[in-house]
Amino acid sequence: MKILVAVKRVIDYAVPIRVKTDKSGVEAVMPKFSMNPFCEIALEEAVRLKEKGVAKEVLAVSLGPQQAQDTLRTALALGADRALHVPSATELQPLAVARLLAALAKREAPVGLLLLGKQAIDDDSNQTGQMVAGLLGWPQATFASKVVLEKGGDRAQVTREVDGGLEVVSVGLPAVITADLRLNTPRFVTLPNTMKAKKKPIESVTPEALGVDVTPQLVTL
């Protein structure tokens, strides 16, 4: 089974941010960027499934500016087998990201699981996972705190964190799963793996090649 994992480059959670003078966002020039923590948890879960022999390949995908390749290098160092970058200078809103991920899932078929963080810590949208599941027509299990592949490998049992406690659902594969904070504790990147990741290739495919229009649909007033 192939697992597709979306990873986003965000301002590091430990870095103080400055709001733009026009209040439309935060200053882009920051001292440090890193992988979105929820994306890192999703990637760790994919790597663990591969180590258990459930998955054969983990493909990390990142969308956005050229610097997103740094995040993909981190993903490779953490255990991803391949990395794919979709370059875009345009602001990628959740619907555009969902359309790109859906196109990539079809391009990389067969994909058994699409794993994402439940939200990014920069915009806190919590929309992409649900949208991409709808576009693909796949079942979804959001806010996952535990993922177990059932016997036969054609279904996944997912424990979800909900307002009233925990909910266990069983979804058929392929499916979209979004990771919550308590799904796992990501491993640390080792220096040898970091050096190896620097030598690995990163594939690039444009939104135009995927047939996706990424024009922003929303405007911040």
Secondary structure as GFF3:
##gff-version 3
##sequence-region A 1 221
A	DSSP	beta_strand	2	6	.	.	.	ID=ss1
A	DSSP	beta_strand	9	11	.	.	.	ID=ss2
A	DSSP	beta_strand	33	35	.	.	.	ID=ss3
A	DSSP	alpha_helix	37	51	.	.	.	ID=ss4
A	DSSP	beta_strand	57	64	.	.	.	ID=ss5
A	DSSP	alpha_helix	68	78	.	.	.	ID=ss6
A	DSSP	beta_strand	82	87	.	.	.	ID=ss7
A	DSSP	alpha_helix	94	107	.	.	.	ID=ss8
A	DSSP	beta_strand	113	117	.	.	.	ID=ss9
A	DSSP	alpha_helix	128	136	.	.	.	ID=ss10
A	DSSP	beta_strand	140	149	.	.	.	ID=ss11
A	DSSP	beta_strand	155	162	.	.	.	ID=ss12
A	DSSP	beta_strand	165	172	.	.	.	ID=ss13
A	DSSP	beta_strand	175	179	.	.	.	ID=ss14
A	DSSP	three_ten_helix	181	183	.	.	.	ID=ss15
A	DSSP	alpha_helix	191	199	.	.	.	ID=ss16
A	DSSP	beta_strand	203	204	.	.	.	ID=ss17
A	DSSP	alpha_helix	207	210	.	.	.	ID=ss18
###
